[in-house]
Amino acid sequence: MGLFAKTLIIPFLFASSLSLATPDNKSIPLFKAEYLLQHNDLEIGHVELSVKALDNNRYQLTSITHSSGLLSFIHSHKLTESSLFERINGKIKPISYQYLKQTKKQKKDVQLSFNWQKLSVTNTINGQHWSMPISEGVLDKALMQIALMLDTNGSSNTINYQIADGGKLKQYRFEPLGMDEVNIAGQPYQTQKFARTKGRHKNITYYWCAPALHNLPILLQREKKYGQFEMRLQKVHFNHAVSTDEHS
């Protein structure tokens, strides 16, 4: 996930975990999903989100957002977020992260490199470098998608996350709101609903996670002064073959 920030179509799936343990019997979900982005029921973009396994317990998460619909004529751009991470002793750790936004007029390239021996992360923005200290459990913002999918278990406990973002550590908080049914392409799914807040910001993003799809967020909504933004799953394929793994 990781999960609009400063533009209309930046995906708001992503954050990070303050302390994320993944039990050995709960594997990293491998999948490829496609989402539709809308603003006040008008199409503004598409998101392709995927996680694949590499060698040596490493994984690659990639999110690609393209503007579409009317917005593509007004402000066409492509946004790619990627996170290389590993799983060691049941825990996931980021190795490197990149945020690359490209428009016709400019390019923004943000990269993070994690050094767990020194407990520091090096930030690089358009060629300029600086470092900051981190603690165990801090993730890059793209890994909130994996964190939330692994941590969602139907309980009423609040889930807290911390991310290294923009040279700062930012706190994310997910408050469970109970179960809710969501219809995706004519198929109903039982979901666990969350209200996500970030630090002292008043904006709330709502997440609906489907247990039948490895707790994948299948719907996200955020209300802002200029209307409602929505990110809705269109289709997903999981590499693990069980009866609930396929949706199209």
N, C-alpha and C positions, 0 to 999 in steps of 0.2 A: 502497500500500500505504500508522501511515502500517499500515499490518503489527499485552491484558487489563489490564495496568498495575494501577490501583487498584480496578477493579470486575471482575465476572465476565465481562462481555461487551464491554468496550472492544476493538475490533479491534487485533491486534498486528502489522498489516502495515507499520507506518510507522516511518520513521527519516529519515535525510538524508545528503547526500553531502559529504565533505570536498573532493573535487576531481572534478567530474563533467563530462566532455566528451562531447558527442553528435556524432559525425561527420555530415556533411551527408547521407550516404547511409543513415543510420539514423534514421528519422523517429520522432516521438513517437507511440506507439500510442494510438489513439482507440477506446474500448470502453465497454461496460456489462456488469458482471458481478454475479452474485448468489452469496452464500456462506451456508452453514449453520454455525452455531456450536453446539458440543456440549461438555458437561462430563460425563465418565465415561459417554459414549454417550447422554446425555439432551439433548434439544434445549433450548437456552437463548436463542437469538437468530438473527437474520438480518442480513446486511450487503449493502447495495447500493453498489457501487463503480463510478465512471465517470470518464472523461476526455473532454472535448470541446474542440474548437478554437474560439477566438474570433478577433477581428480583430487585426492587427498582431503576428503571431507570439506571441499570448498563448493560454493554455490554462487550463481550469478543471478541477481534480480535486475530486471530491466523494465522501465516504463517509458513509452513513447506516446506523446500527445500531439495530435495534429488538429489545427483549427479547421472547421468545416462549416457548411451552411453560410448564412449571411456574414458571419464574422470573418470567414476566409477572404472575403472581398475587402473588408475594412482593415483587418489586422492579421494577416497571414503569418503564422510562425510554427515552428516545430520545437518541442521541448523533450529532451531525453534525460532521464535520471537512471543511473545505474549504480549498483552496489555489489562489490565483491566481498563475500563473507565466508566464514568457516564455522564449523561446529566442533568444539573440543570439550570432552567430558560433559556432554549434555547441554552445553551453552553455546549460543551463537555470538560471534564477534565480527564486527566489520573490519575489513582489511583496507579497502579504499572505496571512495564514493565520488561520483561526478554528476554535476548538474550542468547541462549544456542547452542554452536557449539561443535559437537562431531565428532572426527575422531578415527581411530584405536589407535593412539598414545597419543592423548591429548584431553582435554575438557576445553572449555572456557565458563564461566558462569558469565553474567553481569546482575545485577538487579538494578532497580530504584524504589524508594518509595517516593511518593509525599506527602508533608505536606502543604496543602493550607492555614492553619491557620498561620503557621510560614513563608510561602512563601519560602520554601526550598525543596530540593530533596536530598535524601541520595543515593549515588552510592555504590554499592557493586560489586567488581570484584574478583572472586575466593576467597571470604572470607575477603577481605580488604575493609574497609568502609571509606567514606568521604562525606561531604555535601557541597552544594553550593546554593547560593541564586537564586531565580527565580522570575519572575513577572507573573501577571495574563495573561492567554492566552498561556503560554508555554506548549507544549505537548511533549510526547516521540516520537521517530522517527517512530514508527509503525503507528501512527495515521495520517500521511500524506495521507494515502489512503482514510480515511474518510473525512479529511479536503478538499482534492481536489475534491472529488465527490460532496460534499455539496457546495463548492465555485464556481465550474465551471458553468457558466450561459450564455456562448456565448458572453460575453462582450469583449472589447479590453483592459480591465484593467489588469495590472500586479498583480499577486497573490504572496504575500510574506509570508514566513513561518519561524518559529524559533523552534529549537529543543534542548532538553537537551540530550546531547550525549557525552560520554567520559569525563565527568566532565567539559564540556564547553557548551555554548549556540552557536549554529551554525545557520547561516542564509541561507535559501533557497529562490530562486526567480524563478517564472514561468512566462515566457513571451508568451502571446498568438500569434500564427502564422496563425490564420484563420482556416477555415474548410477544411477537407480533407476526402476522401473516403478510407476506409480500408476494405480489404476482409478477413473474418475469416471463415474458413471451407466452402468456396464457397458462403458465404452470405456477401453482401456488407453492410457496416455501415457508415453513416455520422458521422464524429468525429470532435472535436475541438483539434487542435494540439498545444502543448506547447514545449518550449525550457527551460529546467531546468538547472540552475547554482547554485553552492554552494560556498558562500563566494567569495574568490579570485581565486578559482580553475578554470582552463581553460576548463576542461572537460564539455561537454554539453550532457545531456540526453534528448531525445525527447519522449514525451508522446502523445498518441492519445486516447482521452476520448469520449465514445459513449453516447450521450444523451438518446438514446433508451434503454440503459442498466444502467440507473441511473448514467450516467457519469463515469462508470467504465473504467479505463484505459485498453484498449484491446490490445495495442501494445506499447512497449518501446524499444528504440534503443540507443546505445551509441557507438561512435567511439573511439578506443584507438590505441596506437601505434602498438599493435599486432593484430588488427582486429576489427570487428564489433560484439558486443553483442546484442542479441535480446531476448525479452520476449514477447511471443504471446499467447493470450487467446486461449484455446482449448474448454472449455465449462464452463457455469455458470448457477446456479439456484438461483433465488430470491424467498424469502418466500412470498413477496407481489405478488399476482396473477393478472397481467395485461398482455395484449397481447404481449408486448415487453420484458417481464421479463424472458422468457425462451430462452436459446440458447444452442444448443448441436450439 
